[in-house]
Amino acid sequence: MSPKRNQSKSMAYQEFGNNTNSEALERGVADLPPQQQNIRIQATRSGRKGKTVTVMTGFQHSPDSLNKLLKQLKNKCGSGGTMKDDTLEIQGDHRDKLLEILGDLGYKVKISGG
């Protein structure tokens, strides 16, 4: 019987040394001020089993800043939501309310879609 190998020390393939440098893996997104960002708001039901979701795209913030903004928007809309990539999703049709809230925060906001 062969001796057991320690799974954490055995490596099948590794290129370019240690990959423990997590700074290289983080995405570098500059936090632009709200006045320099063009945000699009759209209500959609595609791929959500008929449930309406308000989707906001065009944000150029770090993930931490987007999470803070998402929490603030969910609180003001009184509904749930999530962040996927650089888009924010709020459950329900809140286009007009989000247009007003983001406009007050200084973003350039437009409603897109039908």
GROMACS elastic network, one bead per residue, 0.5 to 0.9 nm:
[ bonds ]
;  ai    aj funct       b0    kb
    2     5     6  0.88736   500
    4     7     6  0.86774   500
    5     8     6  0.87360   500
    5     9     6  0.80404   500
    5    10     6  0.72207   500
    6     9     6  0.56569   500
    6    10     6  0.64911   500
    7    10     6  0.53888   500
    7    11     6  0.80748   500
    8    11     6  0.77908   500
   11    14     6  0.71656   500
   14    17     6  0.68265   500
   14    18     6  0.79017   500
   14    19     6  0.84866   500
   15    18     6  0.80661   500
   15    19     6  0.85056   500
   16    19     6  0.77661   500
   18    21     6  0.74380   500
   19    22     6  0.74759   500
   20    23     6  0.88308   500
   21    24     6  0.60762   500
   21    25     6  0.74651   500
   22    25     6  0.51171   500
   22    26     6  0.64574   500
   23    26     6  0.53356   500
   23    27     6  0.83431   500
   24    27     6  0.77559   500
   27    62     6  0.87386   500
   28    62     6  0.80469   500
   29    32     6  0.88596   500
   29    60     6  0.67627   500
   29    61     6  0.63612   500
   29    62     6  0.57859   500
   29    63     6  0.87545   500
   30    60     6  0.67789   500
   30    61     6  0.63313   500
   30    62     6  0.69101   500
   31    34     6  0.89172   500
   31    60     6  0.59857   500
   31    62     6  0.61376   500
   31    65     6  0.82260   500
   32    35     6  0.81313   500
   32    36     6  0.64010   500
   32    37     6  0.69838   500
   32    59     6  0.87138   500
   32    60     6  0.61221   500
   32    61     6  0.65507   500
   33    36     6  0.57101   500
   33    37     6  0.70665   500
   33    60     6  0.87744   500
   33    61     6  0.87762   500
   33   106     6  0.85291   500
   33   107     6  0.83724   500
   34    37     6  0.53703   500
   34    38     6  0.83367   500
   34    59     6  0.87883   500
   34    60     6  0.89236   500
   34   102     6  0.89146   500
   34   105     6  0.72885   500
   34   106     6  0.53930   500
   34   108     6  0.73904   500
   35    38     6  0.81019   500
   35   105     6  0.89340   500
   35   106     6  0.55623   500
   35   107     6  0.52068   500
   35   108     6  0.63076   500
   36   107     6  0.74368   500
   36   108     6  0.75241   500
   37    58     6  0.69030   500
   37    59     6  0.65737   500
   37    60     6  0.70127   500
   37   107     6  0.61378   500
   37   108     6  0.61563   500
   37   109     6  0.84221   500
   38    57     6  0.84795   500
   38    58     6  0.59028   500
   38    59     6  0.74912   500
   38   107     6  0.68484   500
   38   108     6  0.50007   500
   38   109     6  0.60350   500
   38   110     6  0.78197   500
   39    56     6  0.65864   500
   39    57     6  0.56832   500
   39    59     6  0.64435   500
   39   102     6  0.87181   500
   39   107     6  0.69733   500
   39   108     6  0.60439   500
   39   110     6  0.63939   500
   39   111     6  0.85464   500
   40    55     6  0.80399   500
   40    56     6  0.55451   500
   40    57     6  0.53300   500
   40    58     6  0.64113   500
   40   108     6  0.86671   500
   40   109     6  0.59566   500
   40   110     6  0.51362   500
   40   111     6  0.57413   500
   40   112     6  0.60340   500
   41    54     6  0.68411   500
   41    55     6  0.57523   500
   41    57     6  0.67585   500
   41    95     6  0.63620   500
   41    98     6  0.79298   500
   41    99     6  0.75051   500
   41   109     6  0.73203   500
   41   110     6  0.62165   500
   41   112     6  0.58317   500
   41   113     6  0.82895   500
   42    53     6  0.83027   500
   42    54     6  0.56034   500
   42    55     6  0.52183   500
   42    56     6  0.64937   500
   42    57     6  0.85363   500
   42    93     6  0.87903   500
   42    95     6  0.68628   500
   42   110     6  0.88733   500
   42   111     6  0.60183   500
   42   112     6  0.53257   500
   42   113     6  0.58646   500
   42   114     6  0.79711   500
   43    52     6  0.65471   500
   43    53     6  0.55833   500
   43    55     6  0.60454   500
   43    56     6  0.88156   500
   43    92     6  0.80422   500
   43    93     6  0.60029   500
   43    94     6  0.78953   500
   43    95     6  0.68666   500
   43   111     6  0.88847   500
   43   112     6  0.84238   500
   43   113     6  0.75234   500
   43   114     6  0.80381   500
   44    47     6  0.88318   500
   44    48     6  0.85763   500
   44    50     6  0.89813   500
   44    51     6  0.82417   500
   44    52     6  0.56365   500
   44    53     6  0.54838   500
   44    54     6  0.63391   500
   44    55     6  0.72186   500
   44    93     6  0.84339   500
   44   113     6  0.86005   500
   45    48     6  0.55967   500
   45    49     6  0.71982   500
   45    50     6  0.53555   500
   45    51     6  0.55192   500
   45    53     6  0.62448   500
   45    54     6  0.88217   500
   46    49     6  0.73683   500
   46    50     6  0.71228   500
   46    51     6  0.83414   500
   46    52     6  0.83722   500
   47    50     6  0.76566   500
   47    51     6  0.87490   500
   48    51     6  0.54887   500
   48    52     6  0.75077   500
   48    53     6  0.81408   500
   49    52     6  0.88574   500
   51    91     6  0.80663   500
   51    92     6  0.74707   500
   52    91     6  0.66286   500
   52    92     6  0.50665   500
   52    93     6  0.61251   500
   53    81     6  0.85581   500
   53    89     6  0.63750   500
   53    90     6  0.57513   500
   53    93     6  0.60731   500
   53    94     6  0.83483   500
   54    88     6  0.82029   500
   54    89     6  0.55878   500
   54    90     6  0.51330   500
   54    91     6  0.62736   500
   54    92     6  0.61753   500
   54    93     6  0.55437   500
   54    94     6  0.62503   500
   54    95     6  0.65361   500
   54    98     6  0.89423   500
   55    87     6  0.67762   500
   55    88     6  0.58085   500
   55    90     6  0.65975   500
   55    91     6  0.88237   500
   55    95     6  0.87513   500
   56    59     6  0.79792   500
   56    86     6  0.88176   500
   56    87     6  0.55928   500
   56    88     6  0.51732   500
   56    89     6  0.63980   500
   56    90     6  0.84280   500
   57    86     6  0.67628   500
   57    88     6  0.67610   500
   58    86     6  0.72403   500
   58    87     6  0.71753   500
   59    66     6  0.79842   500
   59    86     6  0.61810   500
   59    87     6  0.70128   500
   59    88     6  0.86297   500
   60    66     6  0.87025   500
   60    86     6  0.74360   500
   61    64     6  0.79780   500
   61    65     6  0.59431   500
   61    66     6  0.60927   500
   61    86     6  0.81103   500
   62    65     6  0.53296   500
   62    66     6  0.63067   500
   62    67     6  0.87504   500
   62    86     6  0.89382   500
   63    66     6  0.50217   500
   63    67     6  0.61387   500
   63    68     6  0.87186   500
   63    83     6  0.88308   500
   63    85     6  0.86775   500
   63    86     6  0.79762   500
   64    67     6  0.51486   500
   64    68     6  0.64054   500
   64    69     6  0.87385   500
   65    68     6  0.51831   500
   65    69     6  0.62392   500
   65    70     6  0.85658   500
   66    69     6  0.50243   500
   66    70     6  0.59373   500
   66    71     6  0.85254   500
   66    83     6  0.77951   500
   66    86     6  0.80622   500
   66    87     6  0.88590   500
   66    88     6  0.80107   500
   67    70     6  0.50004   500
   67    71     6  0.61502   500
   67    72     6  0.86358   500
   67    82     6  0.87085   500
   67    83     6  0.73506   500
   67    88     6  0.89678   500
   68    71     6  0.52209   500
   68    72     6  0.63507   500
   68    73     6  0.87604   500
   69    72     6  0.51034   500
   69    73     6  0.61853   500
   69    74     6  0.86069   500
   70    73     6  0.50852   500
   70    74     6  0.60283   500
   70    75     6  0.84529   500
   70    81     6  0.75607   500
   70    82     6  0.74612   500
   70    83     6  0.74642   500
   70    88     6  0.67745   500
   70    89     6  0.83763   500
   70    90     6  0.84141   500
   71    74     6  0.51941   500
   71    75     6  0.61216   500
   71    76     6  0.87062   500
   71    80     6  0.89893   500
   71    81     6  0.84630   500
   72    75     6  0.51769   500
   72    76     6  0.63217   500
   72    77     6  0.87032   500
   73    76     6  0.51606   500
   73    77     6  0.60815   500
   73    78     6  0.83506   500
   73    79     6  0.88349   500
   73    81     6  0.88986   500
   73    90     6  0.80957   500
   73    98     6  0.75131   500
   73   101     6  0.78746   500
   73   102     6  0.86906   500
   74    77     6  0.51373   500
   74    78     6  0.57591   500
   74    79     6  0.54655   500
   74    80     6  0.58201   500
   74    81     6  0.64546   500
   74    90     6  0.67444   500
   74    91     6  0.87105   500
   75    78     6  0.51412   500
   75    79     6  0.69651   500
   75    80     6  0.83448   500
   76    79     6  0.82053   500
   76    97     6  0.87361   500
   76    98     6  0.88444   500
   76   101     6  0.84021   500
   77    80     6  0.84136   500
   77    90     6  0.82023   500
   77    94     6  0.71550   500
   77    97     6  0.74245   500
   77    98     6  0.78949   500
   79    90     6  0.69123   500
   79    91     6  0.60816   500
   79    92     6  0.75758   500
   80    89     6  0.85152   500
   80    90     6  0.59641   500
   80    91     6  0.55543   500
   80    92     6  0.86548   500
   81    88     6  0.74085   500
   81    89     6  0.52162   500
   81    91     6  0.55065   500
   82    87     6  0.85737   500
   82    88     6  0.60298   500
   82    89     6  0.52487   500
   82    90     6  0.67034   500
   82    91     6  0.85795   500
   83    86     6  0.70384   500
   83    87     6  0.58445   500
   83    89     6  0.61530   500
   83    90     6  0.89209   500
   84    87     6  0.53804   500
   84    88     6  0.64143   500
   84    89     6  0.76786   500
   85    88     6  0.82602   500
   90    93     6  0.79671   500
   90    94     6  0.76104   500
   91    94     6  0.81005   500
   92    95     6  0.89815   500
   93    96     6  0.84369   500
   94    97     6  0.53683   500
   94    98     6  0.59592   500
   94    99     6  0.84122   500
   95    98     6  0.52790   500
   95    99     6  0.59951   500
   95   100     6  0.87181   500
   95   111     6  0.71154   500
   96    99     6  0.50474   500
   96   100     6  0.63918   500
   96   101     6  0.87447   500
   96   111     6  0.83702   500
   97   100     6  0.52891   500
   97   101     6  0.62285   500
   97   102     6  0.86521   500
   98   102     6  0.58546   500
   98   103     6  0.80906   500
   99   102     6  0.55100   500
   99   103     6  0.59212   500
   99   104     6  0.85569   500
   99   109     6  0.62745   500
   99   110     6  0.72621   500
   99   111     6  0.74872   500
  100   103     6  0.50904   500
  100   104     6  0.61529   500
  100   105     6  0.87320   500
  100   109     6  0.87746   500
  101   104     6  0.51912   500
  101   105     6  0.64240   500
  101   106     6  0.89619   500
  102   106     6  0.64777   500
  102   107     6  0.55880   500
  102   108     6  0.78723   500
  102   109     6  0.69445   500
  103   106     6  0.51674   500
  103   107     6  0.52351   500
  103   108     6  0.65001   500
  103   109     6  0.63573   500
  104   107     6  0.74854   500
  106   109     6  0.88956   500
  111   114     6  0.87446   500
